[in-house]
């Protein structure tokens, strides 16, 4: 049955290798079951329900990717987008989390349609590489700022807006230890470095009496507080358009980039350098986002950590199915998630920030008309505490700078239209 479903022999693999690859991928991304409930709880959502929604959305996404697209790529609620959901849409713009879930659902539908009608290539080709890289780096800086805030290393100050926190405090010391541990383990290529760090810091906190032990295993919490609570009607307001666009835009480029990067590592691209069944893979991603919104979590997306499983030999969808099963087993470990303090997950956020800002090396810094919009997009995301503001200012500045510099050949209708729309949005609805 497995051979018929996944064509193991044709991909030069076997069940044992695929299962091992699934375990490897899961260990590298399982930190999301600790981070995502904490992140969305800050938006006022029930932490236990979000934990269940996170596990179920990840499992659904992995099953669709594995059984339909037959790729060893795992999915779960995405880092960056969950921060945008909580800190920008809910906490800053003051939309109820139910409306934010509605926006995630609508963005999933749009992403599905873009994939089904193959419009995604036109969109991707219309956006300059410099802007794509700048936006990715900006999301990384945004996550880094949130991580420092959660750890207590950065605190508010009425005179300077932000300042250094008490570095001698226990939370700051533990967050620093957790981050250093992640980096050291990653450098030594230890699988599951982020998970090890989270659990180690949590254990030290328990022994020091700084966090309350809530158990390890129990029946899953109720999903009722978030199940089908999305508000689609209010998410269709004009002021929500840029938010929905931000969800679509980030997910589109994040997913496309992840799929191509992982496929290259696994030598899955065809002779033309294209990924077979790309449409199915993208539709699996968008379907998982819609399912996740209905369950009660932010955008579900493909994880670059899937590369670890491919490195371990995963070549078919069986790897993703194994990850799905492991996420379902996670449902019974909710007390452990409740035991983990915020400063234990902050290092994971900062680690992802380090990885995402690495894309800045691909910028042509000798061309100031490329470099300036990148810096504008990247810097304004954390400083305005909004991914959508960073995207908007990046587009607007890129278009104006290229026009004034006489580089109109580097502009296209899509860029011009989006820049005008962003300018109107910031002027009227910000």
C-alpha positions in Angstrom: 0.0 0.0 0.0 2.8 2.4 0.9 4.6 1.6 -2.3 1.4 2.4 -4.3 0.8 5.6 -2.4 4.3 7.1 -2.4 6.2 5.2 -5.1 9.1 4.5 -2.8 11.2 2.5 -5.2 10.9 5.1 -7.9 12.3 7.7 -5.4 15.1 5.3 -4.4 14.0 5.2 -0.7 12.3 2.8 1.8 9.9 2.9 4.7 12.6 2.9 7.3 14.4 5.8 5.8 11.2 7.8 5.4 10.1 7.2 9.0 13.6 8.3 10.2 13.4 11.4 8.0 9.9 12.2 9.5 11.2 12.0 13.0 14.1 14.2 12.1 11.9 16.9 10.5 9.5 16.8 13.5 12.3 17.3 16.0 13.6 20.4 14.2 10.1 22.1 14.0 8.2 20.8 17.1 9.2 24.0 18.9 6.1 25.5 17.3 3.8 23.7 19.7 5.4 25.7 22.5 5.8 29.0 20.7 2.5 29.4 18.8 0.2 28.9 21.8 2.2 31.5 23.8 2.2 33.9 20.8 -1.5 33.7 20.2 -2.4 33.8 23.9 -1.0 37.3 23.8 -3.9 38.1 21.4 -6.4 37.0 24.0 -7.0 33.5 22.6 -7.3 30.4 24.8 -3.8 28.9 25.1 -5.0 25.3 25.3 -7.3 25.6 22.3 -4.6 27.2 20.3 -2.2 24.3 21.2 -4.8 21.8 19.9 -5.4 23.9 16.8 -1.6 24.2 16.1 -1.2 20.4 16.3 -4.3 19.7 14.2 -3.4 22.3 11.5 0.1 21.0 11.3 -1.2 17.4 11.0 -3.7 18.3 8.3 -1.2 20.3 6.3 1.4 17.5 6.4 -1.2 14.9 5.4 -2.4 16.9 2.4 1.2 17.6 1.4 2.2 13.9 1.9 -0.8 12.1 0.5 -1.7 14.5 -2.4 1.4 16.3 -3.5 3.7 13.4 -2.3 6.5 15.7 -1.0 8.6 15.2 2.2 7.7 18.8 3.2 6.1 19.5 6.6 3.8 22.3 7.5 2.7 24.1 10.7 1.6 27.6 11.7 4.3 29.9 10.5 6.7 32.1 12.5 6.4 35.7 11.6 2.8 35.4 10.5 1.8 34.5 14.0 3.6 37.5 15.4 1.9 39.7 12.7 -1.4 38.2 13.7 -1.0 38.9 17.4 1.1 42.1 17.7 -0.1 44.0 14.7 -3.6 43.0 13.7 -4.9 42.3 17.2 -2.8 44.3 19.7 -1.9 47.3 17.6 -4.8 47.7 15.2 -7.3 46.4 17.8 -9.2 44.0 15.6 -10.7 41.1 17.5 -8.8 37.8 17.1 -11.9 36.4 15.5 -11.6 38.9 12.7 -7.9 38.2 12.3 -8.8 34.5 11.9 -11.3 35.6 9.2 -8.5 37.4 7.4 -6.3 34.3 7.6 -9.1 32.2 6.1 -9.7 34.7 3.2 -6.0 34.9 2.5 -6.0 31.1 2.3 -8.8 31.1 -0.2 -7.0 33.7 -2.3 -3.7 31.8 -2.1 -5.6 28.6 -3.2 -7.1 30.4 -6.2 -3.8 32.0 -7.2 -2.2 28.5 -7.2 -5.1 26.9 -9.0 -5.1 29.4 -11.8 -1.3 29.7 -11.9 -1.3 33.4 -11.3 1.4 33.0 -8.6 4.2 32.9 -11.1 3.1 36.3 -12.5 3.0 37.8 -9.0 6.4 36.4 -8.0 8.0 37.6 -11.2 6.5 41.0 -10.7 8.2 41.6 -7.3 11.9 42.5 -7.5 14.2 40.1 -5.7 15.5 43.0 -3.6 12.1 43.7 -2.1 11.5 40.0 -1.4 14.8 39.7 0.4 14.1 43.0 2.3 10.7 41.8 3.5 12.1 38.5 4.6 14.8 40.2 6.6 12.3 42.7 8.0 10.2 39.8 9.3 13.3 38.4 10.9 14.1 41.7 12.7 10.4 41.9 13.8 10.7 38.5 15.4 14.0 39.4 16.9 12.5 42.5 18.5 9.6 40.4 19.9 12.0 37.9 21.3 14.0 40.5 23.1 10.8 42.0 24.5 9.5 38.6 25.7 12.9 37.8 27.3 12.9 41.2 29.1 16.1 42.3 27.5 14.3 45.2 25.9 11.8 47.2 27.9 9.9 50.4 27.4 11.2 53.8 28.3 9.2 57.1 28.2 12.3 59.1 27.1 13.8 56.7 24.5 10.9 54.5 23.7 12.9 51.3 24.5 16.0 50.6 26.6 18.0 47.7 28.0 16.2 45.6 30.7 17.7 44.1 33.8 20.3 41.7 32.4 20.9 40.2 35.9 17.3 39.0 36.1 16.5 35.3 35.9 14.3 35.5 32.7 17.0 37.4 30.8 19.7 35.1 31.9 17.7 32.0 31.0 16.8 33.5 27.6 20.4 34.2 26.9 21.4 30.7 27.9 18.7 29.2 25.7 19.9 31.2 22.7 23.5 30.4 23.2 22.6 26.7 23.6 20.6 26.7 20.3 23.5 28.3 18.4 26.1 25.9 19.8 23.9 22.8 19.1 23.0 24.0 15.6 26.7 24.6 14.8 27.4 21.0 16.0 24.5 19.9 13.8 22.6 18.4 16.7 19.0 17.5 15.5 16.3 19.3 17.5 18.6 22.0 18.9 15.6 24.4 19.5 13.6 21.7 21.3 16.6 20.8 23.5 17.1 24.5 24.4 13.4 25.0 25.3 13.2 21.9 27.5 16.6 22.6 29.1 15.6 26.2 30.1 12.2 24.9 31.3 13.9 22.3 33.5 16.3 24.8 35.0 13.3 27.1 35.7 11.4 24.3 37.4 14.4 23.4 39.6 14.9 27.1 40.5 11.2 27.4 41.4 10.6 30.1 38.8 7.9 28.2 36.9 5.0 26.0 38.0 5.0 22.3 37.1 1.7 21.4 35.4 2.4 17.8 34.4 3.5 16.2 31.1 0.7 14.0 29.7 -3.1 14.5 29.7 -6.1 14.4 27.5 -6.1 17.2 24.9 -7.6 20.5 26.0 -11.0 21.6 24.5 -10.9 23.1 21.1 -14.3 24.8 21.6 -12.9 28.3 22.6 -11.5 28.8 19.1 -13.2 26.2 16.8 -15.1 28.0 14.0 -14.9 31.3 15.8 -13.5 33.1 12.8 -15.4 36.3 11.7 -15.3 36.4 7.9 -17.8 39.2 7.4 -15.9 41.8 9.4 -12.6 40.7 7.8 -14.0 41.8 4.4 -13.9 45.5 5.5 -11.9 47.8 3.2 -9.4 48.6 6.0 -8.6 44.8 6.2 -7.4 44.6 2.6 -3.8 45.4 3.3 -3.8 42.9 6.2 -5.1 40.2 4.0 -2.6 41.1 1.3 0.2 40.9 3.9 -0.9 37.4 4.9 -1.0 36.3 1.2 2.2 38.0 0.2 4.3 36.7 3.0 2.9 33.2 2.8 3.3 33.1 -1.0 6.9 34.1 -1.0 7.8 32.1 2.1 6.1 29.0 0.8 7.5 29.3 -2.7 11.0 29.9 -1.4 10.8 27.1 1.0 9.6 24.6 -1.6 12.3 25.5 -4.1 15.1 25.5 -1.5 14.0 22.1 0.0 13.5 20.6 -3.5 17.0 21.7 -4.5 18.5 20.0 -1.5 16.6 16.8 -2.3 17.4 17.0 -6.0 13.6 17.0 -6.9 13.7 19.7 -9.5 13.3 18.8 -13.2 15.8 19.5 -16.0 14.3 23.0 -16.4 14.9 23.7 -12.7 11.1 23.6 -11.9 9.4 21.7 -9.2 6.9 19.1 -10.5 3.5 19.2 -8.8 4.2 22.8 -7.5 0.6 23.6 -7.9 -0.5 20.7 -5.6 2.2 21.7 -3.0 1.0 25.3 -2.9 -2.7 24.3 -2.7 -1.8 21.9 0.1 -0.3 24.9 1.9 -3.3 27.1 1.3 -5.8 24.4 2.3 -3.9 24.0 5.6 -4.2 27.7 6.2 -8.0 27.6 5.7 -8.3 24.6 8.0 -6.1 26.2 10.6 -8.2 29.4 10.6 -11.3 27.3 11.2 -9.6 25.4 14.0 -8.2 28.6 15.6 -4.6 29.4 14.6 -2.7 31.8 12.3 -1.5 31.0 8.8 -0.1 27.5 8.3 2.9 27.3 5.9 5.7 25.0 4.7 8.7 24.8 6.9 12.3 25.1 5.8 13.2 22.7 8.6 11.9 20.0 6.2 15.4 20.2 4.7 16.7 18.3 7.8 14.4 15.4 7.0 15.5 15.4 3.3 19.1 15.4 4.5 18.2 12.2 6.5 17.0 10.6 3.3 13.3 11.6 3.0 12.1 11.7 -0.6 8.4 11.1 -0.6 5.2 12.1 1.1 5.6 9.3 3.7 8.0 11.6 5.5 5.3 14.3 5.8 2.7 11.7 7.0 5.1 10.6 9.8 5.4 14.2 10.9 1.6 14.5 10.9 1.3 11.4 13.1 3.8 12.9 15.6 1.9 16.2 15.7 -1.2 14.2 16.6 0.6 12.4 19.4 1.7 15.9 20.7 -2.0 16.5 21.5 -1.5 14.5 24.7 1.4 16.7 26.0 -0.5 19.9 26.7 0.5 20.2 30.3 4.2 20.3 29.2 3.4 23.2 26.9 1.7 25.0 29.8 4.8 24.6 31.9 7.1 26.3 29.4 7.7 30.0 30.3 7.8 32.7 27.7 11.5 33.3 28.2 12.2 29.7 27.2 10.6 30.2 23.8 12.1 33.7 23.2 15.4 32.2 22.1 13.6 30.2 19.4 12.2 33.4 18.0 15.6 35.1 18.0 17.2 32.1 16.3 14.6 32.2 13.5 15.3 36.0 13.3 19.0 35.2 12.7 18.2 32.8 9.9 15.8 35.2 8.2 18.1 38.2 8.3 20.8 36.2 6.6 19.0 36.9 3.3 20.5 40.4 3.3 23.7 39.0 1.9 22.0 38.6 -1.5 21.4 42.4 -1.8 23.4 44.3 -4.3 24.7 47.0 -1.9 26.6 48.7 -4.7 23.2 49.8 -6.1 21.8 52.3 -3.7 18.5 52.3 -5.5 18.1 48.6 -4.5 19.7 48.9 -1.1 17.6 51.9 0.2 14.1 50.3 -0.2 15.4 47.1 1.4 16.6 48.9 4.5 13.4 50.9 4.6 11.3 47.7 4.5 13.4 45.8 6.9 13.9 48.6 9.5 10.3 49.9 9.6 8.8 46.4 10.3 10.1 46.2 13.9 10.1 49.9 14.5 6.4 50.3 13.5 5.7 46.9 14.9 3.9 45.9 11.7 4.9 43.6 8.8 2.2 45.2 6.6 3.6 48.7 7.2 7.1 47.5 6.2 5.8 45.9 3.1 3.9 49.0 2.1 6.8 51.4 2.7 9.1 49.1 0.9 6.9 49.0 -2.2 6.3 52.8 -2.1 10.0 53.7 -1.6 11.2 51.3 -4.3 8.8 52.7 -6.9 9.5 56.4 -6.1 13.3 55.8 -6.0 13.4 54.0 -9.3 11.2 56.7 -10.9 13.4 59.5 -9.7 16.6 57.7 -10.6 15.4 57.1 -14.2 15.4 53.3 -13.8 11.8 53.0 -15.0 12.7 49.8 -16.9 12.9 48.0 -13.5 9.3 48.9 -12.7 6.2 47.0 -14.0 2.4 47.6 -13.8 2.0 45.3 -10.8 4.6 47.3 -8.8 3.0 50.7 -9.7 -0.5 49.6 -8.9 0.5 48.1 -5.6 2.5 51.1 -4.6 -0.4 53.4 -5.3 -2.8 51.2 -3.3 -0.4 51.1 -0.4 0.0 54.8 -0.4 -3.8 55.3 -0.3 -4.0 52.7 2.5 -1.4 54.4 4.6 -2.9 57.8 4.0 -6.6 56.9 4.7 -6.7 53.8 6.8 -3.6 53.9 9.0 
